[in-house]
Amino acid sequence: MEEWLTNPASLFDVRGKSAVVTGASGAFGALAAQVLAGAGAKVLLAAGNAKALGETAEACRKLEGEVAEIVKRPDTDDDCAAIVKTAVERFGGLDILVVASGMNDVAPIADMSPDRFATVMQANVTGSWLMAQAASRQMIAQGRGGKIVLMSSARGLLGHPAGYTAYCASKSAVDGITRALGCELGKYAITVNAIAPTVFRSQLTAWMFEDTEKGTATRNGMLARIPVGRLGEPADLAGPLLFLSSAASNFYTGHILYADGGYTAG
């Protein structure tokens, strides 16, 4: 009898797997790191902010996770190769990649310089592509498959009136990379998917959850479009992340998983 019939939770087991999380100092990266560490994976954390990176690492160790750190952003192919090499040296291989690094820069198109636009595209698109390249090279060489999870957004599908041309374009491009790599890497048993949230609670969005005039007005505007009637919480991203990082998603690739309470459905 198949193990998953008597123990369905075994499909989500990542104990002993080697994982890399970039952008581990940010809201989603820190969450992803803690979810994987808490689930028993060995996690290499990468970020440019050494102090915040250390805080994420400490939080993971409190979950009794096996954790290593590298102060590095995925800005160049050499950076990405170094991140993967460190994971292989520390943990003996690479099974899971979560690309949580990225940025936003909000401005009307009339006010945004080409350099500012290019910076967002470099961080969100090129960085995702370079990390996926470095990780897939290692996973292909290992010959045991792997999981690549990219960070998209509901804004990869939908526009926004408040000066999001760079961000929306970058996340649409991440969606394209996800679909293309899902097709390309499937023959190696490497799945490539993206999580695309709407607003969820973090240090950057805390003001939207507050009962201030600005927070209430912004929140109510969002809630009018979210069928489940609330904004996102970190736990709403934890489940999808574990699903896409585990054997439970072995037949899922090239998908954009909208963790948005139905925001993009209406």
Buried (B, 14 or more C-beta within 10 A) or exposed (E): EEEEEEEEEBBBBBEEBBBBBBBBBBBBBBBBBBBBBBBBBBBBBBBBBEEBBBBBBEBBEEBEBBBBBBBBBBBEBEBBBBBBBBBBEBBEBBBBBBBBBBBBBEBEEEEBEEEEBEBBBBBBBBBBBBBBBBBBBBBBEBEEBBBBBBBBBBBBBBEEEEBBBBBBBBBBBBBEBBBBBBEBBBEBBBBBBBBBBBBBBBEEBEEBBEEEEEBEEBBEEBBEBBEEEEBBEBEBBBEBBBBBBBBBBEEBBBBBBBBBBEBBEE
